[in-house]
């Protein structure tokens, strides 16, 4: 998972977060049964925002840039590179 948005900035009170998740090895049926909002990208992801307080996007190609979302998130609105937070659930320790 990759985290972005004001949640990963130095803002005292971040407004939201944006998350990109890898679609590799995801059981979409299980996901549909437990958290269908994660598959609902309609209405500006309002169902996701209501349940989780942020947005979750599968790591597919972002239409305007032609980049996968994980790459797209690493560029600020003015085109400069920026960092994001990476969460790897397969790791037992964090660095």
C-alpha positions as CSV (number, residue, x, y, z in Angstrom):
1,X,0.0,0.0,0.0
2,X,1.1,3.5,-0.7
3,X,-0.2,6.5,1.4
4,X,-0.5,10.0,0.2
5,X,-2.5,13.2,0.9
6,X,-2.4,15.6,3.8
7,X,-2.2,12.6,6.2
8,X,1.5,12.2,5.2
9,X,2.4,15.8,5.4
10,X,3.5,18.0,8.4
11,X,0.0,19.4,8.8
12,X,-1.1,19.5,12.4
13,X,-4.6,18.4,11.5
14,X,-4.6,16.5,8.2
15,X,-8.0,16.4,6.4
16,X,-7.7,13.1,4.6
17,X,-5.5,10.4,3.2
18,X,-5.2,8.8,-0.2
19,X,-4.2,5.2,-0.5
20,X,-3.2,3.1,-3.5
21,X,-3.3,-0.7,-3.1
22,X,-1.7,-3.4,-5.1
23,X,-4.2,-5.6,-6.9
24,X,-1.7,-8.6,-7.0
25,X,-3.1,-11.6,-5.2
26,X,-6.2,-9.9,-4.0
27,X,-9.3,-12.0,-3.6
28,X,-11.8,-9.6,-5.2
29,X,-14.8,-11.8,-4.0
30,X,-13.6,-11.6,-0.4
31,X,-13.1,-7.9,-0.7
32,X,-16.5,-7.4,-2.2
33,X,-18.0,-9.3,0.8
34,X,-16.1,-7.5,3.5
35,X,-15.4,-4.0,2.2
36,X,-17.3,-3.4,-1.1
37,X,-16.5,0.3,-0.8
38,X,-12.9,-0.4,-1.8
39,X,-14.1,-1.5,-5.2
40,X,-16.6,1.4,-5.6
41,X,-14.8,4.3,-7.4
42,X,-18.1,6.1,-8.3
43,X,-19.2,9.5,-7.1
44,X,-15.7,10.6,-6.3
45,X,-15.3,7.6,-4.0
46,X,-17.9,9.0,-1.6
47,X,-18.6,5.6,-0.1
48,X,-15.0,5.1,0.8
49,X,-14.7,8.5,2.3
50,X,-17.8,7.9,4.4
51,X,-16.6,4.6,5.8
52,X,-12.8,5.1,6.0
53,X,-12.3,8.9,6.0
54,X,-10.1,8.6,2.8
55,X,-9.8,7.2,-0.6
56,X,-8.4,3.9,-1.8
57,X,-7.4,3.4,-5.4
58,X,-6.2,0.2,-7.1
59,X,-2.7,0.6,-8.5
60,X,-3.9,0.9,-12.1
61,X,-3.1,3.6,-14.7
62,X,-4.2,7.1,-13.8
63,X,-5.9,8.4,-17.0
64,X,-4.4,11.9,-17.3
65,X,-0.8,11.1,-16.6
66,X,-0.6,7.5,-18.0
67,X,1.2,6.5,-14.8
68,X,0.2,3.8,-12.3
69,X,-1.2,5.6,-9.2
70,X,1.8,4.6,-7.1
71,X,4.0,6.6,-9.5
72,X,1.5,9.4,-9.9
73,X,1.4,9.9,-6.1
74,X,5.1,10.6,-6.1
75,X,4.7,13.9,-8.1
76,X,3.3,17.0,-6.6
77,X,0.7,19.2,-8.4
78,X,3.5,21.5,-9.6
79,X,5.4,18.5,-11.1
80,X,8.1,18.1,-8.5
81,X,9.0,14.8,-7.0
82,X,7.8,14.0,-3.5
83,X,7.8,11.2,-1.0
84,X,5.0,8.9,-0.1
85,X,4.6,6.3,2.7
86,X,4.9,2.7,1.7
87,X,3.3,0.0,3.9
88,X,4.4,-3.6,3.1
89,X,2.3,-6.0,5.2
90,X,4.7,-8.8,4.4
91,X,7.5,-7.2,6.4
92,X,7.9,-8.1,10.1
93,X,9.9,-5.0,10.9
94,X,9.8,-1.4,9.8
95,X,12.7,0.7,8.9
